[in-house]
Each structure stands twice: as C-alpha cells, then as structure tokens.
Amino acid sequence: MLGFIKVFGGIGSIIALILLIVALLKQLVALVGFLIVAIKVLVVVIFIALVVLIGLAIYRDRCRKRREAEEI
C-alpha cells in the first residue's frame, strides 16, 4: 500500500512540475509578445514624429524664404 502512494506521489510531483513549466513558458511567450508589440508601437510613433518634424522644418523654411522675399 505504501509503495503505491510513493509511486503516485512521485508521478504527481513530476506532472505538477511539467504543468508549472508549461504555465511559466506561456507567461514568458505572452511577455515577449507584449514587448514586441510595445517596440513596434514605439517605432511607429518615432517615425510619425520624425515626419511631422521634417514637415515643420520645411514649413518654417518656406515662411522664412517668403519673409526674405517680401523684405527685398
């Protein structure tokens, strides 16, 4: 009788360990997925900011050239 309890206890602990590893791997995959999405969003935001800054620089340059032309 005691032998069965030891066997099932050992099998149960191995199954519990395997399930714990699977759960941790799922969490790790979710974390990596979240980080990848966050990095992609950050790249898109930086790209949009860069395009806006370039447009603003072009607008300022045209306004400056227009003022210089009016002064002459």
HUURPE-V566136 format. One line per field, one symbol per residue. ss: DSSP state (H for helix, E for strand, L for the rest). phi: phi as a letter, one per 20 degrees, with the letter a starting at -180 (. if undefined). burial: + if it has 16 or more other ideal C-beta (glycine too) atoms within 10 Angstrom, else -. A space follows every 50 residues. Layout:
BEGIN
ss: ???
phi: ???
burial: ???
END
This chain:
BEGIN
ss: LHHHHHHHHHHHHHHHHHHHHHHHHHHHHHHHHHHHHHHHHHHHHHHHHH HHHHHHHHHHHHHHHHHHHHHL
phi: .fffffffffffffffffffffffffffffffffffffffffffffffff fffffffffffffffffffffe
burial: -------------------------------------------------- ----------------------
END
